């Protein structure tokens, strides 16, 4: 990814929702997480037609999620490489559609892992404790160091949310 790659892209607005509405676009974003790629390489890697990949890359580009990276001269002309415009996606604050789109992308990823680690735990926290936990989790992911390109890629999902209807009862 280039120096202009933004750290976190907040999923907001119709263009982002449209871009995340199709499972192939999730797969393209994950594939581009490994680095810039051409339409041909993505088509071969994902087992779909080049025209289909080009169409979905266009939607992702229009949403600002993918951008042209560089070109390379080859025998028959010029190859265009595409890359993600962000390092990580974050849900829009209080936006249920963004959360649903991100969880759909994660569900797609989990199906490919034979041994995923997935925990759901409900905790009783004061507002102060919840704020500290949120800050700690965000800092942990923001500062995680990545290994070299020859190492396997892992997905990390972190969610901290207040359960619907979880009000304190005064007894």
N, C-alpha and C positions, 0 to 999 in steps of 0.2 A: 504494500500500500504506500501511496505517496505521502509526502509531508503535509498535503492539504487534507488528508483523511481526518474526519472529525472523530473524536473519541466516542461520543454517544449520540445516536440519532433518536429523538423522541418521536414516536409514532403518533401523528396528528393529522387530521384532515383527510379529505376524500381521496386524494392521490395516494397516500400511504395505505389506506384501507383497500383501495382497488388493487394496489400492488401486492398486498399480502392476502388477497382473496383467493388466489390460486395456488395449490400445493406445489406446482412446478416452479413457481417463483421463489418459494421458500427453499427448494432444492438448489436453485441457481444461486441464491444468496449464500447458502452454506458452502456450495462448491467454490464460489469466489472468495470465501474466507481463507482459502489456501493460497490465494494470490491471483494476479491477473490471468485471464484466459481468453481464448478466441471462441467464436461461435462454434467452430468445428470441434475444438477440444471439449467444450461443454456438451455438445450434442453426443459425442462419442462416450463421454463419461456418464451421462445421464440416460443414454439409450433412447434419445428422441431425435426427431428430424431437425436439421439446421434451421429451417424456416420457422419452426415452432420456437426454438431457442431465441432466434432473432426477434420474433414478435414479443416474447415475454421480457427480453432484455430491454426492448424499447419502452415497455410499460414501467419497468423498474427505473430506467433512466429518466423518464418523464417525472417520476415521483422523487427524483433526487437521491435514490438509494444506490444506483450504479452509475458509473461514469466511464468515459473512454480513458484508458490508461496510457497506451502508447501504440505505435504501429511498427510493423516489421515488413521489409521487402522480401517477397518470396517469388518463385518462378513465375506464377501467373498474375502477380499484382501485389497488393498490399494487404497484410493481415491486421485487423484491428483487435487490440486486446481491451478487455473490459475489467473493471475492478469495483469492489464495494466502495462506497463513499464514506463508510463509517466502520468503527471497530466493534461496536455493540449497539443493539437495539434496546430501547427502554420504552415502557408503556407510558402514554400520556397520563398525567395525574388525574385521577377520577374518571378516566375514559374507559368504559367497559368494552367498547368495540376494539380499542387498541390492545387491551389485555387479552381478549378472545383471539385476536389475530396472532399475537405472540405465542399464546398457549397452543394454538393450532400448529404453528411452526415447530414448537418443541415436541408435540405429539408425533409429528412426522419424523423428527430426528430419532426419538426414542424407539420407534419400531425397528430401526436398523441396528440397535445395540442389544446383543444377547444378554447382557448383564448390567443394566443401568442402575444407578443408585438414585432412588426417588423416595423422599420422606415427606409426609404431611403430619405436622404436629400443631396442636392448638395450645397456646400459652395464655395465661392471664397476666397481662402487663399493665403497669401504670402508663399514662401518656409519656412520662419521662423515660421509662424503660424502653418503650416502643421506639421513641425518637433515637435513643442511644443505640439500640440494636440496628435500626435502619442505617444510621450513620456508619456503624462498624461494618455491616455487610457491604454497603456501597464502597467503602474504603478498601475492603478486602479484594473486591473484584476489580476496582479501578487500578490497584497497584500490583495485581498478580503479574509475575514475569512470565513471558512466553519462552519456550525452548526454541531450538532452531527449526528450520523448515523441514528437516528430515524426521522430525518426531510426529507421532500421531496427534490429531486434533481432538479436543474434548469440548463438549458443550456444558455450560454451567447455567443453571436457572436458579434465580433467587427471587423469592416473593415474600413480602411481609404485607399483610392486609388485615384489616379489622373485619371480623366475621359479621355478616349481615344479621341484624337482630341481636347483637351481643351487647346489650346495654346492661348496666349494673342495676340490679333490682334493690329497692330499699325495703327491706323486711323488718 
